[in-house]
Amino acid sequence: MAETNFTLYTKEGYQQLVDELAYLKDVRVPEIKVQLAEARSHGDLSENSEYDEARDAQAKCYARIAEVEELIKHAKIIDEADFKAGVVSIGSLVKVYDKTFEEECEYTIVGSNEVNAFLNMITDHSPIGQALMGAKAGEIVKYTAPCGEVELEVLSVERAKKN
């Protein structure tokens, strides 16, 4: 059977999912069970806001566990051996010169579930990510942004640093 409907992850991104699942199951679920038991001990559950809050937390926790398990089930870790040196791919740290806005920027290309705009971690499916995929230092790439066409010069491509 062919592999379908998977999401690409760096090793680090996949490990974050595994760590989150372990935290939810090993730490968060037992904490919520204690909160529920404490709230039950206060008597009448029909007017017990602590109990309602604990039940809400439990529902959210179990929903997130199911979501993370599904993400892990459909995860594909990108193989470092498949990377070509100096070519933009998932896991690349790319320094560019934005000719439109006359500034240098750095982006880390990651799988779609690893995106963090505050850290300039962008997905390969974003307009910038799509334009950069496969590019090499010295190349000019273009993408369409809300302000119009943006031109980037790729200054350097390297493997993203491991945290």
N, C-alpha and C positions, 0 to 999 in steps of 0.2 A: 504494500500500500504506500502511495506517495505521501511525503510529508507536506501537510497543508496547514494553513492557519496558525503559523508560529510567529513569535516575536523574537527579534534578535536582541541579545544582551551581551555586554562585555562580561568578563568573569566577575568583576567587581559588582556590577549591577545585579547579576544573578545571585551573588553571595548576599547582597543586601536583602533580596527577597527571602532567601532561606533564613537569614538572621531575623527578619521581621516575623516570619511564621513561627520560628522557635520562641521569640519573645511573646507573641500573642498567646500561644498555647501553654508555655511554661510559666509565664509571669502574669500576664493580663487576665487570663481565664480564672486562675486561682484567686487573684485579687477581687475580681467581680463576685466570685462565689462567697467570699468573706463579707463583702458589702451586702449581698442579698441576705445572708444569714443574720447579719446585724440588723438590717432593716426589718426582717420578719420578726425579730425579737421585740420590736417596739409595738407589736399588737396589730390592730385593725389595718389590713392592707388596702382597704378601699379608699382611705384618706391618708395614705402614707407616701409622701412625696419622695422620701429617700428610697423606698422600694421601687417606685416608678422610675426614678433616675437610674438605679442599678439595673433594672430590667432593660431600659433603653441602652445602657452601656453594654449589657450582655448581647443584645440584638446586634448592635453595631460591631462589636468584637467578632461575633460569629459570622457576620456578613463579610467582614474584612478577611477573616481566615479563609472563607470559601473563595473570595476573590484572589487572594495570594496563592492559594493552592491551584486555582485555575491558571494563573499567570505562570507558575512554575511548570505546570503540566504542558503548557504550550510554548515554553521557552526554548530557544536555541542559542547556545553560547557560541559566539564567534571564535573561530580557531586562529590563534596567533600565527600559526604556521602558514595560513592563507594570505597573510598581509604581504604586500609588496612595499619595500622600503621607499619612502618618499611619495607615495600615492595615497590620497585621502580616502579613508574608509572608516567604518565604525571603529571607534577607539583611537582615532587620530586627534592630535592637538594641532590645529591649523592657525597660523598667524597670517592675517590678510591686511592689505591696505585697501580701504574703502575709498575708491576714487570719487564717488558721488558726494560723500560727506567729509572727505579729506582727513581720515583718521585711521589708525591701526587698531585692529581688533583681534582677539584670540577666541577661537571656538573649539570646544571638544565635541566631536561627533559621537553620539550615543544612540542606543536603541530607543524606541518611542516611549517606553515606560521609565526611562532613566532621565528624562528631560529635567533641567533645572535652569530656568532663565537667569536667576541671580548669579549662577556660576558660569554662564555662557555655555551650558551643556545643551546642545541642540540635536534634534533627531535628523537622521538621514532623509526623513520624509518632509521636512520643512523646506520652504523655498530656498533658503540659504544652503541647507544641508544637501538638497538635491543638486544645486549648482556646483557645490564643492566636491561631491563624490567623484572619485576617479581623477581629480585634478592633481597637478604637480607644481612644485615651486616654480615661479616665473610665468605661469599661465594666468590668463585673464578669464574670469567667469562672470556671467551676468544672470540676474534673476529679477523678477518683477515684484516690487513691493507696493504698498498702497500709495507711496509718493512717486511711483514710476519705476523705470528700469534702473537697477543699481549694478555698478561694475566693481568687481573685487579683483585685486591682484594677489595671487597666492605668494606669500613671502617665504613660508617654511611649512613643512609637514613632518611631524614626528609622532611617535607613539605617545599617547597620554600617560602622564606619570601615574604610577600606582600609589594610592593613598596609604 
